[in-house]
Amino acid sequence: MDNTYQDYCNRVLRLTMLETYQSQVQNIHESPKFQLTNDGTYQATPFPGYTIITPPWAEVPADAAFYEQLQILQQQLLAALPERLVAPLPLESLHLTVADLLWDSAYRYAKEAQPDYDTRLRNCLTTIFEQGRSSLPAGPAPVWQVLGCQLMPRAIGVCLVPKDAQSYDRLIQFRQWLYQRQDLINLGVDQQYHFTAHITLGYLGQIPPDLDRQQLCTTLFNLNQQWLDQGLPEFTVRQAQLRKFDDMTRYYREPDWPVFDF
């Protein structure tokens, strides 16, 4: 289901073009993952599930330089966009999603149908990760680079492009190994999206009726040019970890939950 290396690069390159923003901006919607409170700030709404991600910023000192640059990009993005258009994510939660698992209503249903679902999922992934260490090709940790702004139907972030084909193939091989496992499929997990490496910076909040959508597109495109001039940061994918979340602001795990080292 995932693209080849060259097809991926061609596809994500188009995501940062002005023409793409102009098409996508017609289909943006307020995200249900955040709601505006009476004091004018955004609060996360319940949205439980499991995912496989890189460790969030707050937990990996080795990634501090990358995330410090990403913090600057987030600040520049928020300053350039209309007030309250975006509900920003807390910096300590920022991460790259390596593989989606189960969330919201699908997770709630699985829990109702199988009271021991959490334990079964964690045990299944522990086995998959252990077998993957000996079955998947070895190689250096994948290196990815920020390409520019990514406008999604209900969020804004930065999309990433692999530094080389080997960096791309390492992540895709891991995803294929994961999603093709029948024991995981039996737990209701299947691949629903093509892989588009990105780090979400915020979710769309109030969209004013008179939003200047053309100006929004121009702003995103101009930010890309500004970031290119500054030099966009690189990110080394060292680990993929099983994480649980209750909403979009915190991703947590226990010490014995599975980890895959790249």
Secondary structure, 3 states (H helix, E strand, C coil): CCCCHHHHHHHHHHHCCHHHHHHHHHHCCCCCCEEECCCCCEEECCCCEEEEECCCHHHCHHHHHHHHHHHHHHHHHHHHCCCCCEEECCHHHCCCEEEEEEEHHHHHHHHHHCCCHHHHHHHHHHHHHHHHHHHCCCCCCCEEEEEEEEECCCEEEEEEEECCHHHHHHHHHHHHHHHCCHHHHCCCCCCCCCCCCEEEEEEECCCCCCCCHHHHHHHHHHHHHHHHHHCCCEEECCEEEEEEECCCCCEECCCCCCEEEC
